[in-house]
C-alpha cells in the first residue's frame, strides 16, 4: 500500500514509535463505537517529518513531531470559541476517525501536532502524547490544592506520569491498584503509600483521580475524600457505576469527568514534563506483535506504558 500523501496544511511522518493506549483497547474490544471501519489505530505517534503538504509553515523536513489523540476541532462552535475545544461538537480523533500510528507513515494537520522536547527519546515521548496529556488535564480537573493529598486509582501509563507532575508540584500521593509491579513503580517514583484498588488510603484525600475503567471504584474513591474533595474520572470509557449513597457526596464532595483535551493542555504538559523531567516507564514491543501488546495491556501485564517500535 502506498503511503498517505499530506493534504494542504498537513505533515506526513515517517513513524518511529507509537504508544499503545487503553483507548486503543476499548476500540478493539468494542467498548467504543466504530467511527470508521478498518481505521488504523494508534494516537501516541512519534516520527520525523518526511513530506510537507502545501501551505505548511510550523515544521520542516526532518523535524521530530508527535501526533496526539485530538486530531481536529470545528473552530466555530461555542466551545471552540470559548477556549474549550475539548468539548467541540464535531471533533475528530486519531486512530478513531482517521488512520493513526500503527503504520510506517501517518499524516496530521500541522495545527494539531506537537514538537517533541529534546530531553525525551522517541520511546519515552510516545506515552506523553495521550496518557500524559490526559493525565495532566485530569490532575487539573481534580483541583488538587497546593501541597494537597492526592489519591490515584489504577497505576498504568497515564497514572505514573501524572503522579510525577503532582509530586513535582509538592503533593502527597497515595496509590491504590491491584498490580504488584505497579505498586513497586509507585514507590520507586516517590509516592507515599500503595495499597489494593479497594483499600482506603492512610489519610483523607483532597483530590482523587480514577484511571482504572472500573465504575465500582467510584464509591470507593468518594469515601476516601475529605470534605470538599474532588474525584476526577480520567478515562473515555467506564463500566457502570453502582448506586451511590448521598452521604458519600455530602459535605461538598464532587465528581468530575475528563473529556479529551485542548491543544493548550498539551503544550503546558509537554513544557512541564521536560522541565521536571518526567521519567516514563515503558515496555517496548516490535510492531509485529502489536496484538500481544494489547493483550498484555488488557491483562494488566504492562508496567508503565507499552510502546510499539514501527521502524
PLY file of the C-alpha trace (Angstrom):
ply
format ascii 1.0
element vertex 311
property float x
property float y
property float z
element edge 310
property int vertex1
property int vertex2
end_header
0.00 0.00 0.00
1.30 3.44 -0.94
1.98 5.80 1.99
-0.60 8.56 2.53
0.05 11.94 0.95
-0.36 15.08 3.06
-3.08 17.48 2.01
-2.81 21.28 2.33
-1.81 22.19 5.87
-0.75 18.62 6.71
2.52 16.87 7.53
3.50 13.30 6.84
5.62 11.46 9.38
7.88 8.50 8.96
6.73 6.81 12.15
9.36 5.69 14.64
7.20 4.55 17.56
3.58 4.57 18.65
2.30 4.19 22.18
-0.34 1.58 22.98
-3.12 3.36 24.85
-6.04 1.86 26.74
-8.33 3.74 24.35
-6.93 1.54 21.55
-8.00 -1.44 23.65
-11.50 -0.01 24.18
-11.86 0.39 20.42
-10.63 -3.13 19.68
-12.89 -4.68 22.33
-15.97 -2.74 21.21
-16.35 -0.58 24.32
-16.38 2.44 21.99
-18.46 2.63 18.79
-16.82 2.31 15.38
-16.33 5.71 13.75
-14.56 4.45 10.63
-14.40 0.80 9.63
-10.87 -0.52 9.16
-9.20 2.52 10.70
-5.53 2.13 11.65
-5.23 2.53 15.45
-2.66 4.46 17.43
-2.64 8.05 18.67
0.65 8.41 20.55
2.71 8.76 17.40
6.32 9.93 17.21
8.19 10.30 13.95
10.15 12.53 11.61
8.55 14.81 9.05
9.31 13.34 5.63
6.83 15.24 3.47
5.10 18.61 3.73
1.72 19.37 2.21
1.04 22.71 0.54
0.72 25.76 2.78
2.51 24.35 5.83
4.79 26.51 7.97
5.14 25.18 11.54
7.60 22.38 10.90
10.39 21.50 8.48
11.50 18.27 6.87
13.42 16.21 9.41
11.71 17.71 12.48
10.66 15.27 15.19
6.93 15.59 15.73
4.17 13.95 17.74
0.63 13.13 16.63
-1.86 13.08 19.53
-5.41 11.87 20.15
-7.12 15.20 19.40
-6.95 15.49 15.62
-9.35 18.23 14.63
-12.00 20.57 16.02
-14.54 22.68 14.17
-13.22 26.03 15.44
-16.66 27.64 15.19
-18.88 26.13 17.91
-19.31 27.99 21.19
-16.98 25.56 22.94
-14.14 26.13 20.48
-14.67 29.88 20.55
-14.52 29.94 24.36
-11.23 28.03 24.60
-12.86 24.70 25.44
-12.15 22.88 22.21
-12.08 19.56 24.07
-15.89 19.92 24.15
-16.18 20.65 20.41
-19.42 19.33 18.92
-17.65 17.97 15.80
-14.24 16.68 16.94
-12.12 14.09 15.16
-9.62 11.77 16.80
-6.51 9.96 15.62
-6.94 6.21 15.37
-10.72 6.52 15.62
-11.87 8.90 12.89
-8.66 8.83 10.83
-5.69 6.50 10.50
-3.18 6.52 13.31
0.33 5.38 14.07
0.27 1.59 13.88
1.80 2.13 10.43
5.03 3.21 8.76
3.60 6.62 7.82
0.93 8.89 9.26
-0.40 12.34 8.39
-1.63 15.13 10.64
-2.86 18.70 10.39
0.17 20.72 11.49
-2.01 22.79 13.85
-2.66 19.71 16.00
0.88 18.30 16.03
3.42 18.78 18.81
7.15 19.40 18.75
8.84 16.73 20.87
11.11 18.11 23.63
14.71 17.11 23.06
15.06 15.64 26.56
12.88 12.65 25.60
13.82 9.69 23.45
11.16 8.58 20.96
10.04 5.69 23.16
9.75 7.97 26.18
7.88 10.64 24.24
5.13 8.42 22.84
3.05 7.96 26.04
3.28 11.67 26.78
1.07 12.40 23.76
-2.13 10.98 25.23
-1.53 9.26 28.56
0.48 12.23 29.74
-1.74 14.97 28.36
-5.00 13.38 29.56
-3.49 12.68 32.97
-2.41 16.31 33.19
-5.93 17.50 32.41
-7.34 15.05 34.95
-4.97 16.45 37.58
-6.17 19.98 36.88
-9.81 18.83 36.90
-9.22 17.23 40.30
-8.48 20.69 41.74
-5.63 19.46 43.91
-4.68 22.24 46.34
-1.07 23.28 46.81
0.65 20.65 48.94
-2.52 18.55 48.90
-3.18 14.83 49.29
-3.89 13.03 46.02
-5.22 9.51 45.60
-4.67 7.65 42.33
-6.77 4.59 41.46
-5.11 2.43 38.84
-1.46 2.96 38.02
-0.69 2.43 34.37
0.66 4.56 31.54
-1.24 7.73 32.38
-1.19 7.50 36.15
2.56 7.03 36.56
3.16 10.20 34.52
0.51 12.22 36.35
1.93 11.19 39.71
5.29 12.67 38.76
3.69 16.03 37.96
1.80 16.01 41.27
4.94 15.11 43.23
6.92 17.82 41.46
4.26 20.32 42.49
4.50 19.29 46.15
1.63 16.84 46.59
1.49 13.76 48.76
0.42 10.88 46.52
-1.28 7.64 47.58
-1.78 4.88 45.00
-4.45 2.19 45.01
-4.00 -0.54 42.40
-4.31 -4.32 42.13
-0.99 -4.67 40.27
2.02 -5.51 42.43
4.58 -4.30 39.83
2.63 -1.03 39.58
2.78 -0.63 43.36
6.56 -1.04 43.28
6.78 1.53 40.49
4.68 3.98 42.52
7.01 3.69 45.48
10.07 3.97 43.24
8.94 7.35 41.87
8.20 8.74 45.34
4.56 8.05 46.16
3.90 7.94 49.91
1.82 4.77 50.09
0.42 1.96 47.98
-2.48 -0.38 48.51
-5.08 -2.52 46.80
-7.65 -0.99 44.50
-10.41 -1.18 47.12
-8.23 -0.19 50.09
-8.61 3.11 51.89
-5.57 5.42 51.85
-3.82 6.16 55.16
-5.28 9.69 55.32
-8.27 11.56 53.86
-7.73 12.84 50.32
-8.13 16.36 48.98
-8.41 15.01 45.44
-8.52 11.69 43.64
-8.18 10.54 40.05
-9.72 7.33 38.78
-7.66 5.95 35.91
-8.91 2.37 36.06
-12.01 1.94 33.83
-13.91 0.40 36.75
-17.09 2.16 37.85
-17.15 0.06 41.02
-14.24 2.18 42.30
-16.20 5.45 42.20
-17.85 4.85 45.61
-14.51 3.63 46.97
-12.76 6.83 45.91
-15.58 9.06 47.15
-15.41 7.51 50.61
-11.68 8.32 50.68
-12.23 12.05 50.03
-12.10 14.65 52.76
-14.74 17.39 52.91
-14.74 19.47 49.75
-12.71 16.87 47.86
-12.93 16.22 44.13
-12.83 12.96 42.21
-11.82 13.24 38.53
-12.57 10.31 36.23
-9.91 10.22 33.54
-11.00 7.52 31.11
-13.02 7.77 27.90
-14.84 4.57 28.96
-16.04 3.47 32.40
-18.02 0.44 33.45
-21.33 1.11 35.21
-21.18 2.99 38.50
-23.11 1.27 41.31
-25.67 3.11 43.40
-24.21 5.95 45.43
-25.19 6.90 48.94
-25.70 10.62 49.30
-23.52 10.79 52.40
-20.50 10.00 50.18
-21.18 13.17 48.19
-22.36 15.33 51.06
-20.04 17.97 52.53
-19.40 19.32 49.03
-17.52 16.39 47.57
-17.83 16.28 43.78
-17.31 14.01 40.77
-15.93 15.43 37.51
-15.36 13.75 34.17
-12.48 14.44 31.81
-13.24 14.83 28.10
-10.30 14.78 25.69
-8.01 17.82 25.98
-7.23 21.17 24.43
-4.07 21.86 22.48
-3.10 24.27 25.26
-3.25 21.36 27.73
-0.77 19.52 25.54
1.61 22.46 25.24
1.51 23.09 29.00
2.06 19.45 29.84
4.98 18.92 27.47
6.67 22.03 28.87
6.35 20.90 32.48
7.22 17.30 31.56
10.50 18.48 30.04
11.20 20.77 32.98
10.79 18.05 35.65
11.86 16.00 33.58
9.32 13.18 33.74
10.76 9.67 33.52
8.32 7.47 31.58
8.48 3.76 32.33
7.95 1.90 29.06
7.72 -1.65 27.74
8.86 -1.87 24.09
7.23 -4.20 21.58
8.14 -4.80 17.93
5.37 -3.76 15.57
4.83 -7.37 14.51
3.43 -8.24 17.96
1.05 -5.29 18.36
-1.75 -7.75 19.18
0.28 -9.11 22.09
0.83 -5.59 23.44
-2.95 -5.06 23.53
-3.47 -8.45 25.20
-0.84 -7.64 27.82
-2.50 -4.28 28.47
-5.90 -5.95 28.86
-4.46 -8.45 31.33
-2.53 -5.85 33.38
0.85 -7.20 32.34
2.16 -3.79 31.21
4.09 -1.88 33.85
4.07 1.77 32.80
3.31 2.24 29.09
3.57 -0.14 26.13
5.23 1.31 23.03
5.40 -0.21 19.54
8.60 0.23 17.55
7.46 0.74 13.97
10.72 1.41 12.13
0 1
1 2
2 3
3 4
4 5
5 6
6 7
7 8
8 9
9 10
10 11
11 12
12 13
13 14
14 15
15 16
16 17
17 18
18 19
19 20
20 21
21 22
22 23
23 24
24 25
25 26
26 27
27 28
28 29
29 30
30 31
31 32
32 33
33 34
34 35
35 36
36 37
37 38
38 39
39 40
40 41
41 42
42 43
43 44
44 45
45 46
46 47
47 48
48 49
49 50
50 51
51 52
52 53
53 54
54 55
55 56
56 57
57 58
58 59
59 60
60 61
61 62
62 63
63 64
64 65
65 66
66 67
67 68
68 69
69 70
70 71
71 72
72 73
73 74
74 75
75 76
76 77
77 78
78 79
79 80
80 81
81 82
82 83
83 84
84 85
85 86
86 87
87 88
88 89
89 90
90 91
91 92
92 93
93 94
94 95
95 96
96 97
97 98
98 99
99 100
100 101
101 102
102 103
103 104
104 105
105 106
106 107
107 108
108 109
109 110
110 111
111 112
112 113
113 114
114 115
115 116
116 117
117 118
118 119
119 120
120 121
121 122
122 123
123 124
124 125
125 126
126 127
127 128
128 129
129 130
130 131
131 132
132 133
133 134
134 135
135 136
136 137
137 138
138 139
139 140
140 141
141 142
142 143
143 144
144 145
145 146
146 147
147 148
148 149
149 150
150 151
151 152
152 153
153 154
154 155
155 156
156 157
157 158
158 159
159 160
160 161
161 162
162 163
163 164
164 165
165 166
166 167
167 168
168 169
169 170
170 171
171 172
172 173
173 174
174 175
175 176
176 177
177 178
178 179
179 180
180 181
181 182
182 183
183 184
184 185
185 186
186 187
187 188
188 189
189 190
190 191
191 192
192 193
193 194
194 195
195 196
196 197
197 198
198 199
199 200
200 201
201 202
202 203
203 204
204 205
205 206
206 207
207 208
208 209
209 210
210 211
211 212
212 213
213 214
214 215
215 216
216 217
217 218
218 219
219 220
220 221
221 222
222 223
223 224
224 225
225 226
226 227
227 228
228 229
229 230
230 231
231 232
232 233
233 234
234 235
235 236
236 237
237 238
238 239
239 240
240 241
241 242
242 243
243 244
244 245
245 246
246 247
247 248
248 249
249 250
250 251
251 252
252 253
253 254
254 255
255 256
256 257
257 258
258 259
259 260
260 261
261 262
262 263
263 264
264 265
265 266
266 267
267 268
268 269
269 270
270 271
271 272
272 273
273 274
274 275
275 276
276 277
277 278
278 279
279 280
280 281
281 282
282 283
283 284
284 285
285 286
286 287
287 288
288 289
289 290
290 291
291 292
292 293
293 294
294 295
295 296
296 297
297 298
298 299
299 300
300 301
301 302
302 303
303 304
304 305
305 306
306 307
307 308
308 309
309 310
